[in-house]
Amino acid sequence: MSLITVRLKPEATAKPLVRVGWNIVEIFKSAIRGIVIAGQVLGTIAIWLLIFSPIWGIILGIIYWRLRKRKKAQLEKMGT
């Protein structure tokens, strides 16, 4: 008869399932900060568009008027 001995040791390179220092509360706070920042950016863009809308409205109105005038002239030219 003989005696067999088996010893199991974890590997030193095995990584934990969860990173050290990982905190669900901090991740949640970070996500909320991201949503708030995105909302602030969208709000800033909306304010800028609202402030400059008269200028862009005038420019777009002139372009629209010129295109309608040109199209009307082409239709009259084709009709005669």
C-alpha positions, -999 to 999 in steps of 0.1 A, spaced: 0 0 0 10 35 -7 -1 69 6 -10 97 -20 -12 132 -8 -29 160 -29 -27 196 -20 -47 222 -39 -35 259 -38 -52 287 -57 -30 303 -85 -14 336 -76 -25 351 -109 -63 344 -104 -82 377 -105 -111 384 -82 -146 384 -97 -151 421 -87 -124 447 -90 -111 460 -58 -126 494 -51 -156 488 -73 -186 504 -58 -221 503 -72 -231 535 -55 -202 554 -72 -211 539 -106 -247 550 -101 -236 585 -91 -213 587 -122 -242 576 -144 -265 603 -129 -238 629 -135 -235 618 -171 -273 622 -176 -272 657 -160 -243 668 -181 -260 655 -213 -292 674 -203 -272 706 -197 -256 703 -231 -289 698 -248 -304 727 -228 -275 750 -239 -279 740 -275 -317 747 -273 -310 782 -258 -285 790 -285 -309 779 -312 -338 799 -297 -316 831 -294 -304 828 -330 -337 816 -345 -347 851 -358 -314 853 -377 -317 818 -392 -354 824 -398 -347 855 -419 -319 837 -439 -340 806 -445 -370 828 -454 -349 847 -480 -336 814 -495 -372 800 -496 -385 832 -512 -358 831 -539 -364 795 -547 -401 800 -551 -395 830 -572 -371 811 -595 -395 781 -597 -424 804 -606 -403 821 -633 -394 787 -648 -431 776 -648 -441 808 -666 -413 804 -691 -424 768 -699 -460 779 -702 -455 805 -729 
